[in-house]
Amino acid sequence: MIVDLIIPAFNEEGSIGRVVEEVPKQLVRDILVCNNNSTDSTAAVATEAGAIVIPASIPGYGSACLAGMRHIANRPPAEHPDVVAFVDGDLSDYPAQLKDILAPIVSGQADLVIGSRALGQRQAGAMLPHQIFGNWLATTLIRMIWGTRFTDLGPFRAITYPALQQVAMADPDFGWTVEMQVKAAKLGLKAVEVPVDYRNRAAGHSKVSGSLRNSYLAGQKILWTIFSNL
């Protein structure tokens, strides 16, 4: 099974090297660090660690992920992966748990696997109260509207390449994760969750949860994404 891993990154020079190093290399073909206009040494550190750096010039989390997807799509069809995985570049996730994320796809049980921080172990303070509430609200709405059960909008995830093409991702920023889950639910794709652990980011603060303004905008976008897909 061919797996490509996309890591969106903005000013993550303090963590991106360790993220790349902790990825189980035997499980992935390419590690794609999508450098989202970083003003630090993110690109150089990622390259040094062995990743392929993809420029992502349009600001936004989703835009960075889309840049990685375009890189994959531009390969000859015979070289497309079987699975595309995603993980953040701040070292909050444990890349070594990629094997757990991929397991339901390998066994044919899932098209989409979400790493659930709600089901795993979290370091104190790794998720703030408004993040936990927002995830609960969003996943509750998805269950009520489409009947698909999620407990988290976690960034650590994997999806088969045919399913990724089918969901036709488009969101450029805060709605990226929920867009994938909502569209998967609407399409009736097989989606499961596995527990993943979560730690405090290696350096600095989250671009979303660390800012009240960005947290508010993210919440608005998540709700808009859910209701716009009715």
C-alpha positions as CSV (number, residue, x, y, z in Angstrom):
1,M,0.0,0.0,0.0
2,I,1.4,3.4,-1.0
3,V,0.9,6.1,1.5
4,D,1.8,9.8,1.1
5,L,1.8,12.0,4.2
6,I,0.9,15.7,4.1
7,I,2.0,18.1,6.8
8,P,0.8,21.7,6.6
9,A,3.3,24.0,8.3
10,F,3.5,27.7,9.1
11,N,6.5,28.8,11.2
12,E,7.2,25.4,12.7
13,E,11.0,25.5,12.7
14,G,11.1,24.4,16.3
15,S,9.1,21.2,15.7
16,I,8.9,20.2,12.1
17,G,12.2,18.3,12.2
18,R,11.1,16.1,15.0
19,V,7.7,15.5,13.3
20,V,9.4,14.3,10.2
21,E,11.9,12.2,12.1
22,E,9.1,10.5,14.1
23,V,7.1,9.4,11.1
24,P,7.5,5.6,10.6
25,K,9.4,5.7,7.3
26,Q,8.5,2.1,6.4
27,L,4.9,3.1,6.2
28,V,5.1,6.1,3.8
29,R,6.5,6.9,0.4
30,D,6.7,10.7,0.5
31,I,6.5,13.1,3.5
32,L,5.2,16.4,2.0
33,V,5.7,19.4,4.2
34,C,3.5,22.1,2.8
35,N,5.3,25.4,3.7
36,N,2.5,28.0,4.2
37,N,4.5,31.2,3.7
38,S,6.7,30.6,6.8
39,T,9.0,33.4,7.7
40,D,11.4,31.2,9.7
41,S,13.5,28.2,8.8
42,T,10.6,25.7,8.5
43,A,11.5,24.8,4.9
44,A,15.2,24.3,5.6
45,V,14.6,22.2,8.7
46,A,12.0,20.0,7.0
47,T,14.4,19.4,4.0
48,E,17.2,18.5,6.4
49,A,15.0,16.0,8.1
50,G,14.2,14.3,4.8
51,A,10.9,15.7,3.7
52,I,9.8,17.1,0.4
53,V,8.9,20.7,0.8
54,I,5.9,22.0,-1.2
55,P,5.4,25.8,-1.4
56,A,1.9,26.8,-0.3
57,S,1.7,30.5,-1.1
58,I,-2.0,31.1,-0.3
59,P,-2.4,31.6,3.5
60,G,-4.5,29.1,5.4
61,Y,-4.4,25.6,6.8
62,G,-6.7,24.2,4.1
63,S,-4.7,25.9,1.4
64,A,-1.5,24.2,2.6
65,C,-3.2,20.8,2.5
66,L,-4.6,21.6,-1.0
67,A,-1.1,22.4,-2.2
68,G,0.0,18.9,-1.1
69,M,-2.9,17.3,-2.8
70,R,-2.1,19.1,-6.0
71,H,1.4,17.9,-5.9
72,I,0.1,14.3,-5.6
73,A,-2.5,14.8,-8.3
74,N,0.1,16.1,-10.7
75,R,1.9,12.8,-10.7
76,P,1.1,10.3,-13.4
77,P,-2.0,8.3,-12.5
78,A,0.1,5.1,-12.1
79,E,2.0,6.9,-9.3
80,H,-1.0,8.1,-7.3
81,P,-1.0,6.7,-3.7
82,D,-3.5,4.3,-2.3
83,V,-3.8,6.5,0.8
84,V,-3.1,10.1,1.8
85,A,-2.5,10.8,5.5
86,F,-2.4,14.2,7.3
87,V,-0.7,15.3,10.5
88,D,0.1,18.7,12.0
89,G,3.6,20.1,12.1
90,D,3.6,21.3,15.7
91,L,4.4,17.9,17.3
92,S,1.2,17.8,19.2
93,D,0.4,14.5,17.5
94,Y,2.5,11.4,17.8
95,P,3.5,10.5,14.2
96,A,4.5,7.0,15.3
97,Q,0.8,6.3,15.8
98,L,0.4,6.4,12.0
99,K,0.3,2.6,12.0
100,D,-2.9,2.8,14.1
101,I,-4.4,5.4,11.8
102,L,-3.8,3.2,8.8
103,A,-4.9,-0.1,10.3
104,P,-8.6,0.2,9.5
105,I,-7.9,1.1,5.9
106,V,-5.4,-1.8,5.5
107,S,-8.0,-4.2,6.8
108,G,-10.7,-2.8,4.5
109,Q,-12.9,-1.5,7.3
110,A,-12.7,2.2,6.4
111,D,-12.3,4.8,3.7
112,L,-11.6,7.5,6.2
113,V,-9.9,7.2,9.6
114,I,-9.9,10.0,12.1
115,G,-7.4,10.0,15.0
116,S,-9.6,10.9,18.0
117,R,-8.0,12.9,20.8
118,A,-11.2,12.5,22.7
119,L,-10.6,8.7,22.8
120,G,-6.9,8.9,23.5
121,Q,-4.7,10.3,26.2
122,R,-4.2,14.1,26.3
123,Q,-1.5,16.0,28.2
124,A,-2.9,18.6,30.6
125,G,-3.5,21.8,28.7
126,A,-3.0,20.3,25.2
127,M,-6.6,21.1,24.3
128,L,-8.3,24.1,25.7
129,P,-11.9,24.0,26.9
130,H,-13.3,25.9,23.9
131,Q,-11.6,23.4,21.6
132,I,-13.2,20.5,23.5
133,F,-16.6,22.1,23.4
134,G,-16.3,23.0,19.7
135,N,-15.4,19.5,18.8
136,W,-18.3,18.1,20.8
137,L,-20.8,20.5,19.2
138,A,-19.6,19.9,15.7
139,T,-19.5,16.1,16.0
140,T,-22.9,16.1,17.7
141,L,-24.4,18.1,14.8
142,I,-22.8,15.7,12.2
143,R,-24.3,12.7,14.1
144,M,-27.8,14.4,14.3
145,I,-27.9,15.4,10.7
146,W,-26.1,12.5,8.9
147,G,-26.0,9.8,11.5
148,T,-22.2,9.4,11.4
149,R,-20.6,9.2,14.8
150,F,-17.4,11.1,15.4
151,T,-15.9,12.3,18.7
152,D,-13.3,14.7,17.3
153,L,-12.2,16.9,14.3
154,G,-8.6,15.8,14.9
155,P,-6.0,16.7,12.3
156,F,-4.3,13.3,12.4
157,R,-6.2,11.3,9.8
158,A,-5.9,9.1,6.7
159,I,-8.2,8.6,3.7
160,T,-8.0,6.4,0.6
161,Y,-7.0,8.3,-2.5
162,P,-10.3,7.5,-4.4
163,A,-12.3,8.7,-1.4
164,L,-10.2,11.9,-1.2
165,Q,-10.9,12.6,-4.8
166,Q,-14.6,11.9,-4.2
167,V,-15.0,14.4,-1.3
168,A,-13.5,17.1,-3.5
169,M,-11.9,19.2,-0.7
170,A,-12.0,22.9,-1.2
171,D,-11.9,24.8,2.1
172,P,-8.8,27.1,2.4
173,D,-8.7,27.6,6.1
174,F,-10.4,26.7,9.4
175,G,-13.2,24.5,7.9
176,W,-10.8,21.9,6.4
177,T,-11.1,19.1,8.9
178,V,-14.9,19.3,9.3
179,E,-15.4,19.6,5.6
180,M,-13.8,16.2,5.0
181,Q,-15.9,14.6,7.7
182,V,-19.2,16.2,6.6
183,K,-18.7,15.3,3.0
184,A,-17.7,11.7,3.9
185,A,-20.8,11.4,6.0
186,K,-23.0,12.8,3.1
187,L,-21.4,10.4,0.7
188,G,-21.9,7.4,3.0
189,L,-18.2,6.6,3.1
190,K,-17.0,4.2,5.7
191,A,-15.5,6.4,8.5
192,V,-14.1,5.2,11.7
193,E,-12.1,6.7,14.6
194,V,-9.0,5.3,16.4
195,P,-7.7,6.7,19.7
196,V,-4.6,8.9,19.4
197,D,-2.6,10.7,22.0
198,Y,-2.1,14.4,22.1
199,R,0.6,16.6,23.8
200,N,1.4,20.2,24.2
201,R,2.9,21.7,21.1
202,A,6.7,21.8,21.0
203,A,7.0,25.6,20.8
204,G,4.9,28.7,20.7
205,H,1.1,28.7,20.7
206,S,-1.6,27.3,18.3
207,K,-2.4,29.6,15.4
208,V,-6.1,28.8,16.1
209,S,-6.8,27.9,19.7
210,G,-4.1,30.2,21.0
211,S,-6.0,33.2,19.7
212,L,-9.5,34.2,20.8
213,R,-10.1,35.9,17.4
214,N,-9.0,32.9,15.4
215,S,-10.9,30.5,17.7
216,Y,-14.1,32.5,17.1
217,L,-13.5,32.6,13.3
218,A,-12.8,28.9,13.3
219,G,-16.0,28.2,15.2
220,Q,-18.0,30.3,12.8
221,K,-16.4,28.5,9.8
222,I,-17.0,25.0,11.2
223,L,-20.7,25.7,11.8
224,W,-21.0,27.4,8.4
225,T,-19.4,24.3,6.7
226,I,-21.8,21.9,8.5
227,F,-25.0,23.9,7.6
228,S,-23.9,24.8,4.1
229,N,-23.8,21.1,3.3
230,L,-27.4,20.4,4.2
